[in-house]
Amino acid sequence: STGRGACEGRDIEPSAQIERKERPRRALTNGMDETLPKQAILIVNAGSRRGADLFAEARDKLKAAGVELLDAKKCKTAKSMETAVKSAPKKAPMVIVGGGDGSLSSVVDFFVGTKVVFAFLPLGTANSFARTIGMPLDLDGAIEIIVTGEPRKIDVGCINGDYFLNAAAMGLAPKVADTVPHGLKRRLGRLGYLVWASWSAANFRAFRVKIEDGKRSVRMWATEVRIANGRYHGGIELIENADVKSGEIVIQVVTGRSVLKLGWSYFASATKLKARHQTVREFVAQKFKLSTRPRMRVSIDGEV
Protein backbone atom coordinates (compact mmCIF):
# COMPACT_ATOMS: atom_id res chain seq x y z
CA SER A 1 0.00 0.00 0.00
CA THR A 2 1.05 3.62 -0.32
CA GLY A 3 -0.31 5.31 2.78
CA ARG A 4 1.05 8.29 4.64
CA GLY A 5 4.64 7.21 4.04
CA ALA A 6 4.48 8.82 0.60
CA CYS A 7 4.03 12.19 2.24
CA GLU A 8 6.24 12.30 5.32
CA GLY A 9 8.81 10.52 7.48
CA ARG A 10 8.91 9.92 11.23
CA ASP A 11 11.85 9.73 13.56
CA ILE A 12 12.17 8.96 17.24
CA GLU A 13 14.17 12.01 18.31
CA PRO A 14 14.59 12.97 21.02
CA SER A 15 11.62 11.02 22.34
CA ALA A 16 8.16 9.85 21.36
CA GLN A 17 4.99 9.90 23.41
CA ILE A 18 2.98 6.75 22.77
CA GLU A 19 -0.46 6.16 24.21
CA ARG A 20 -3.81 4.42 23.81
CA LYS A 21 -6.75 6.59 22.83
CA GLU A 22 -10.55 6.52 22.93
CA ARG A 23 -12.19 3.91 20.77
CA PRO A 24 -13.62 5.08 17.44
CA ARG A 25 -16.35 3.13 15.69
CA ARG A 26 -15.43 0.48 13.14
CA ALA A 27 -17.53 -1.56 10.75
CA LEU A 28 -15.73 -4.76 11.55
CA THR A 29 -17.83 -7.59 12.85
CA ASN A 30 -20.87 -8.51 14.92
CA GLY A 31 -20.98 -7.70 18.59
CA MET A 32 -22.76 -4.39 19.25
CA ASP A 33 -26.44 -3.67 19.52
CA GLU A 34 -26.45 -1.48 16.41
CA THR A 35 -26.83 -1.87 12.68
CA LEU A 36 -24.60 -0.39 10.03
CA PRO A 37 -25.76 2.48 7.81
CA LYS A 38 -26.92 1.60 4.31
CA GLN A 39 -25.50 4.82 2.83
CA ALA A 40 -21.76 5.15 2.37
CA ILE A 41 -18.90 6.67 0.39
CA LEU A 42 -16.31 4.32 -1.10
CA ILE A 43 -12.71 5.54 -1.43
CA VAL A 44 -10.00 3.17 -2.70
CA ASN A 45 -6.24 3.67 -2.83
CA ALA A 46 -5.30 2.57 -6.34
CA GLY A 47 -1.67 2.35 -5.22
CA SER A 48 -2.40 -0.48 -2.80
CA ARG A 49 -1.60 -3.97 -4.01
CA ARG A 50 -5.12 -4.84 -5.19
CA GLY A 51 -6.78 -1.43 -5.13
CA ALA A 52 -6.69 -0.58 -8.83
CA ASP A 53 -7.72 -4.06 -9.93
CA LEU A 54 -10.65 -4.45 -7.52
CA PHE A 55 -12.14 -0.95 -7.40
CA ALA A 56 -14.86 -1.51 -10.00
CA GLU A 57 -15.71 -4.96 -8.65
CA ALA A 58 -15.93 -3.66 -5.08
CA ARG A 59 -18.16 -0.75 -6.13
CA ASP A 60 -20.52 -2.98 -8.09
CA LYS A 61 -20.72 -5.68 -5.40
CA LEU A 62 -21.42 -3.16 -2.64
CA LYS A 63 -24.29 -1.72 -4.69
CA ALA A 64 -25.62 -5.20 -5.46
CA ALA A 65 -25.52 -6.03 -1.74
CA GLY A 66 -27.76 -3.08 -0.90
CA VAL A 67 -25.28 -0.35 0.03
CA GLU A 68 -26.24 3.02 -1.44
CA LEU A 69 -22.98 4.58 -2.53
CA LEU A 70 -23.25 8.35 -2.40
CA ASP A 71 -19.87 8.53 -4.11
CA ALA A 72 -17.12 6.14 -5.22
CA LYS A 73 -13.55 7.30 -5.85
CA LYS A 74 -10.35 5.59 -6.97
CA CYS A 75 -7.40 7.70 -5.83
CA LYS A 76 -4.06 7.45 -7.61
CA THR A 77 -1.92 8.87 -4.81
CA ALA A 78 -1.82 8.70 -1.02
CA LYS A 79 -2.27 12.47 -0.81
CA SER A 80 -5.38 12.52 -2.98
CA MET A 81 -6.84 9.66 -0.95
CA GLU A 82 -6.29 11.51 2.32
CA THR A 83 -7.92 14.62 0.85
CA ALA A 84 -10.95 12.61 -0.30
CA VAL A 85 -11.36 10.82 3.03
CA LYS A 86 -10.94 14.01 5.07
CA SER A 87 -14.13 15.50 3.65
CA ALA A 88 -16.12 12.25 3.44
CA PRO A 89 -17.30 12.00 7.10
CA LYS A 90 -19.27 15.23 6.60
CA LYS A 91 -21.17 13.70 3.67
CA ALA A 92 -22.08 10.15 4.72
CA PRO A 93 -22.82 8.10 7.86
CA MET A 94 -20.27 5.46 6.79
CA VAL A 95 -17.03 5.68 4.80
CA ILE A 96 -15.54 2.56 3.23
CA VAL A 97 -11.78 2.81 2.66
CA GLY A 98 -10.08 0.29 0.40
CA GLY A 99 -6.34 -0.21 0.77
CA GLY A 100 -3.55 -1.68 2.85
CA ASP A 101 -2.57 -1.08 6.46
CA GLY A 102 -0.75 2.16 5.67
CA SER A 103 -3.73 3.51 3.76
CA LEU A 104 -6.08 2.80 6.65
CA SER A 105 -3.86 4.29 9.34
CA SER A 106 -3.20 7.41 7.28
CA VAL A 107 -6.89 8.38 7.42
CA VAL A 108 -8.09 7.03 10.78
CA ASP A 109 -7.44 10.46 12.36
CA PHE A 110 -10.42 11.85 10.45
CA PHE A 111 -12.84 9.50 12.26
CA VAL A 112 -11.66 9.79 15.85
CA GLY A 113 -14.24 11.68 17.88
CA THR A 114 -16.96 11.40 15.22
CA LYS A 115 -20.02 9.15 14.97
CA VAL A 116 -19.23 8.18 11.38
CA VAL A 117 -18.56 4.48 10.85
CA PHE A 118 -15.13 3.68 9.41
CA ALA A 119 -15.44 0.53 7.28
CA PHE A 120 -12.67 -0.92 5.15
CA LEU A 121 -11.73 -3.39 2.44
CA PRO A 122 -8.32 -5.09 2.97
CA LEU A 123 -6.62 -4.57 -0.40
CA GLY A 124 -2.98 -4.34 0.66
CA THR A 125 -0.02 -6.69 0.99
CA ALA A 126 0.13 -7.83 4.62
CA ASN A 127 -3.35 -6.69 5.75
CA SER A 128 -2.23 -6.99 9.37
CA PHE A 129 -5.09 -4.95 10.81
CA ALA A 130 -7.69 -7.12 9.06
CA ARG A 131 -5.98 -10.21 10.48
CA THR A 132 -5.91 -8.63 13.94
CA ILE A 133 -9.67 -8.04 14.10
CA GLY A 134 -10.69 -11.13 12.12
CA MET A 135 -11.87 -9.34 8.97
CA PRO A 136 -12.05 -11.68 5.93
CA LEU A 137 -9.21 -10.98 3.51
CA ASP A 138 -11.24 -11.76 0.40
CA LEU A 139 -13.42 -9.10 -1.18
CA ASP A 140 -16.71 -10.99 -0.91
CA GLY A 141 -16.15 -11.82 2.77
CA ALA A 142 -15.27 -8.22 3.64
CA ILE A 143 -18.33 -6.88 1.84
CA GLU A 144 -20.53 -9.37 3.68
CA ILE A 145 -19.28 -8.01 7.01
CA ILE A 146 -19.95 -4.43 5.91
CA VAL A 147 -23.48 -5.34 4.82
CA THR A 148 -24.53 -7.69 7.61
CA GLY A 149 -22.25 -6.83 10.53
CA GLU A 150 -22.57 -4.31 13.35
CA PRO A 151 -20.18 -1.54 14.49
CA ARG A 152 -17.46 -2.39 16.95
CA LYS A 153 -15.56 0.06 19.11
CA ILE A 154 -11.81 -0.50 19.35
CA ASP A 155 -8.77 1.35 20.66
CA VAL A 156 -6.31 3.21 18.48
CA GLY A 157 -2.69 3.99 19.23
CA CYS A 158 -1.21 7.48 19.15
CA ILE A 159 2.43 8.53 18.58
CA ASN A 160 3.16 12.22 19.16
CA GLY A 161 -0.44 13.08 18.34
CA ASP A 162 -0.61 10.89 15.24
CA TYR A 163 -3.17 8.05 15.39
CA PHE A 164 -2.58 4.54 14.09
CA LEU A 165 -4.66 1.38 13.93
CA ASN A 166 -2.46 -1.65 14.34
CA ALA A 167 1.30 -1.42 14.91
CA ALA A 168 4.36 0.76 14.54
CA ALA A 169 7.99 -0.32 14.51
CA MET A 170 11.58 0.88 14.77
CA GLY A 171 14.62 -0.99 13.52
CA LEU A 172 14.89 -3.17 10.44
CA ALA A 173 11.16 -3.02 9.61
CA PRO A 174 11.14 0.72 8.71
CA LYS A 175 14.25 0.26 6.59
CA VAL A 176 12.53 -2.50 4.64
CA ALA A 177 9.26 -0.58 4.33
CA ASP A 178 11.05 2.54 3.11
CA THR A 179 13.18 0.85 0.45
CA VAL A 180 11.29 -2.21 -0.81
CA PRO A 181 10.60 -1.85 -4.55
CA HIS A 182 6.89 -1.33 -5.16
CA GLY A 183 6.90 -3.86 -7.98
CA LEU A 184 8.45 -6.51 -5.75
CA LYS A 185 5.81 -6.32 -3.05
CA ARG A 186 3.06 -6.00 -5.67
CA ARG A 187 4.17 -9.20 -7.44
CA LEU A 188 5.25 -11.29 -4.45
CA GLY A 189 3.19 -9.88 -1.60
CA ARG A 190 4.50 -10.77 1.86
CA LEU A 191 7.22 -12.91 0.29
CA GLY A 192 8.54 -9.75 -1.35
CA TYR A 193 9.01 -8.15 2.08
CA LEU A 194 10.86 -11.25 3.30
CA VAL A 195 13.22 -11.25 0.33
CA TRP A 196 13.98 -7.55 0.72
CA ALA A 197 14.41 -7.86 4.50
CA SER A 198 17.10 -10.51 3.96
CA TRP A 199 18.88 -8.18 1.57
CA SER A 200 18.56 -5.13 3.84
CA ALA A 201 19.79 -6.94 6.96
CA ALA A 202 23.37 -7.01 5.66
CA ASN A 203 23.89 -3.29 6.38
CA PHE A 204 21.67 -2.97 9.45
CA ARG A 205 23.02 -2.17 12.91
CA ALA A 206 21.43 -2.54 16.34
CA PHE A 207 20.50 0.53 18.41
CA ARG A 208 19.94 1.57 22.01
CA VAL A 209 16.38 2.15 23.22
CA LYS A 210 15.08 3.69 26.44
CA ILE A 211 11.52 2.84 27.50
CA GLU A 212 9.69 4.81 30.22
CA ASP A 213 6.17 4.09 31.45
CA GLY A 214 5.97 6.56 34.33
CA LYS A 215 7.00 3.95 36.89
CA ARG A 216 10.31 2.68 35.56
CA SER A 217 12.95 3.38 32.94
CA VAL A 218 14.64 0.53 31.03
CA ARG A 219 17.55 0.71 28.59
CA MET A 220 18.68 -2.06 26.24
CA TRP A 221 20.14 -2.96 22.87
CA ALA A 222 17.55 -3.77 20.22
CA THR A 223 17.25 -4.76 16.58
CA GLU A 224 13.51 -4.06 16.44
CA VAL A 225 10.95 -2.34 18.64
CA ARG A 226 7.26 -3.04 17.94
CA ILE A 227 4.61 -0.66 19.25
CA ALA A 228 1.48 -2.74 19.14
CA ASN A 229 -2.23 -2.08 19.30
CA GLY A 230 -2.92 -5.30 17.38
CA ARG A 231 -1.37 -8.75 17.32
CA TYR A 232 -0.15 -8.83 13.71
CA HIS A 233 2.86 -7.10 12.19
CA GLY A 234 3.94 -7.70 8.59
CA GLY A 235 1.13 -10.23 8.26
CA ILE A 236 2.59 -12.39 11.06
CA GLU A 237 1.16 -12.80 14.55
CA LEU A 238 4.10 -11.43 16.54
CA ILE A 239 2.58 -9.62 19.53
CA GLU A 240 0.18 -12.21 20.92
CA ASN A 241 -0.62 -10.24 24.08
CA ALA A 242 -1.86 -7.17 22.19
CA ASP A 243 -5.62 -6.61 22.09
CA VAL A 244 -7.44 -3.77 20.32
CA LYS A 245 -9.96 -3.62 23.20
CA SER A 246 -7.58 -3.93 26.16
CA GLY A 247 -6.99 -0.22 26.74
CA GLU A 248 -3.21 -0.79 26.70
CA ILE A 249 -0.29 -0.61 24.30
CA VAL A 250 2.29 -3.42 24.11
CA ILE A 251 5.93 -2.56 23.46
CA GLN A 252 7.77 -5.64 22.21
CA VAL A 253 11.57 -5.44 21.89
CA VAL A 254 13.73 -7.93 20.00
CA THR A 255 16.71 -7.60 22.31
CA GLY A 256 20.43 -7.81 21.66
CA ARG A 257 22.63 -6.77 18.77
CA SER A 258 22.38 -9.80 16.49
CA VAL A 259 20.47 -9.48 13.21
CA LEU A 260 20.49 -13.27 13.02
CA LYS A 261 18.57 -13.33 16.30
CA LEU A 262 16.03 -10.96 14.77
CA GLY A 263 15.55 -13.35 11.86
CA TRP A 264 15.21 -16.24 14.29
CA SER A 265 12.62 -14.27 16.28
CA TYR A 266 10.48 -13.80 13.15
CA PHE A 267 10.80 -17.46 12.22
CA ALA A 268 10.01 -18.69 15.74
CA SER A 269 6.92 -16.47 15.94
CA ALA A 270 5.69 -17.40 12.47
CA THR A 271 5.99 -21.11 13.23
CA LYS A 272 4.79 -20.76 16.86
CA LEU A 273 7.87 -22.34 18.39
CA LYS A 274 7.95 -22.32 22.18
CA ALA A 275 11.30 -20.53 22.02
CA ARG A 276 9.73 -17.45 20.41
CA HIS A 277 9.14 -15.77 23.77
CA GLN A 278 12.84 -16.00 24.64
CA THR A 279 13.82 -13.60 21.86
CA VAL A 280 11.78 -10.61 23.06
CA ARG A 281 10.91 -8.49 26.07
CA GLU A 282 7.46 -6.95 26.47
CA PHE A 283 6.16 -3.93 28.32
CA VAL A 284 2.45 -3.16 28.77
CA ALA A 285 0.92 0.18 29.76
CA GLN A 286 -1.49 2.86 28.59
CA LYS A 287 1.30 5.32 27.87
CA PHE A 288 5.03 5.19 27.11
CA LYS A 289 7.91 7.48 26.32
CA LEU A 290 10.54 6.06 23.96
CA SER A 291 13.92 7.42 22.95
CA THR A 292 16.68 5.86 20.86
CA ARG A 293 20.35 6.24 20.08
CA PRO A 294 21.04 6.80 17.26
CA ARG A 295 17.95 8.52 15.88
CA MET A 296 15.61 5.90 14.36
CA ARG A 297 12.85 6.14 11.78
CA VAL A 298 9.40 4.75 12.57
CA SER A 299 7.12 2.77 10.28
CA ILE A 300 3.43 3.03 11.09
CA ASP A 301 1.40 0.13 9.74
CA GLY A 302 4.02 -0.52 7.07
CA GLU A 303 4.62 3.06 5.96
CA VAL A 304 7.56 5.26 6.99
Disulfide bonds with the S-S distance in Angstrom:
none
